[in-house]
Amino acid sequence: MYDLLKKLYRNQSELEVLGTGEQIRDYCYVTDTARAFILAAENENTVGEVFNLAGGDPVSIKQLVNLLLEVMNLKDTKVHYTGQSWAGDIDKLVADVEKIKRFLGFEPEINLNEGIKNFING
């Protein structure tokens, strides 16, 4: 997401996006991530355990781009998908968060839409 925002801040009239836009990601807002780390640090039973962390709201890159453009009020931005991404890019990156929910009681509090608005609007 950072790369997309960096490109949009440089040039709001055009946006080149690597890949087809069909790739799926599951972002976790920074305060939720920090809270998960604190929950893990405060629980002595986490030593040696591994947890997946995600926001629980998978989104395609096309959906993410549309959301960014909407929040930034960029109705006229032309988006170009390259059709190819970098070598080794993963098509679907979604974490199973059941263990961290069960073990630590973690639940994300900031959804993707709210997180993007918070980030962009400061």
C-alpha positions in Angstrom: 0.0 0.0 0.0 2.9 2.3 0.8 4.2 2.1 -2.8 0.8 3.0 -4.2 0.5 6.0 -1.9 4.0 7.1 -2.8 3.2 7.0 -6.5 -0.1 8.9 -6.0 1.6 11.6 -4.0 4.1 12.0 -6.8 1.6 12.0 -9.6 -2.2 12.1 -9.0 -3.2 11.9 -12.6 -1.7 8.5 -13.4 -1.1 5.4 -11.3 0.9 2.3 -12.5 0.2 -0.8 -10.5 2.3 -3.9 -10.8 0.3 -7.1 -11.6 -3.2 -7.6 -12.6 -4.9 -6.2 -9.6 -6.4 -9.5 -8.7 -3.7 -10.2 -6.1 -5.2 -10.5 -2.6 -3.8 -9.0 0.6 -5.0 -8.8 4.2 -3.7 -5.6 5.9 -3.5 -5.0 9.6 -3.6 -1.4 10.9 -0.5 -0.3 12.8 -2.2 0.2 16.2 -3.8 -3.3 15.9 -0.4 -4.7 15.1 1.2 -3.0 18.1 -1.6 -4.2 20.4 -1.1 -7.8 19.2 2.7 -7.5 20.0 1.8 -6.1 23.5 -0.7 -8.9 24.1 2.0 -11.5 23.1 4.7 -9.8 25.3 2.4 -9.7 28.3 1.5 -13.4 28.1 4.1 -15.7 29.5 2.6 -18.6 27.6 3.6 -17.1 24.2 7.3 -18.2 24.5 8.1 -20.4 21.5 4.7 -19.8 19.9 4.2 -18.5 16.4 1.2 -16.3 15.5 -0.2 -15.0 12.2 -1.4 -11.5 12.2 -3.8 -9.8 9.8 -6.8 -7.5 9.7 -9.3 -10.1 8.7 -10.5 -8.1 5.8 -8.9 -9.5 2.6 -9.0 -7.1 -0.4 -7.8 -7.3 -4.0 -5.3 -4.8 -5.1 -7.9 -3.4 -7.5 -10.3 -2.9 -4.6 -7.5 -1.3 -2.6 -6.6 1.1 -5.4 -10.3 2.1 -5.8 -10.5 2.7 -2.1 -7.4 4.8 -2.0 -8.6 6.9 -5.0 -12.0 7.3 -3.3 -10.6 8.4 0.1 -8.1 10.8 -1.7 -11.0 12.1 -3.9 -9.0 11.3 -7.1 -11.8 10.7 -9.5 -9.8 11.4 -12.7 -6.7 9.3 -11.9 -5.9 6.9 -14.8 -4.9 3.5 -13.4 -2.7 1.1 -15.5 -2.2 -2.5 -14.4 1.1 -3.9 -15.8 -0.2 -7.5 -16.0 3.0 -8.7 -14.4 4.4 -8.3 -11.0 7.9 -8.9 -9.6 9.4 -12.4 -9.5 8.1 -14.4 -6.5 5.1 -12.2 -5.9 2.3 -14.1 -4.1 -1.2 -14.1 -5.6 -3.0 -14.5 -2.3 -1.5 -13.4 1.0 -4.1 -14.0 3.7 -3.3 -15.1 7.2 -5.2 -17.6 9.4 -5.6 -15.6 12.6 -7.7 -18.1 14.5 -4.7 -19.0 16.8 -4.0 -15.4 17.9 -7.7 -14.8 18.4 -8.1 -18.0 20.5 -4.7 -17.8 22.4 -4.5 -14.0 23.0 -8.1 -12.8 22.4 -6.8 -10.5 19.6 -9.5 -8.9 17.4 -8.6 -6.1 15.0 -10.3 -2.8 15.9 -9.5 -0.7 12.8 -10.9 -2.0 9.5 -9.2 -1.3 6.2 -11.4 1.6 5.2 -11.0 3.4 8.5 -7.3 2.6 8.5 -6.7 4.2 5.1 -8.7 7.2 6.1 -6.7 7.6 9.3 -3.4 7.2 7.4 -4.3 9.7 4.6 -6.0 12.3 6.7 -3.4 12.1 9.5 
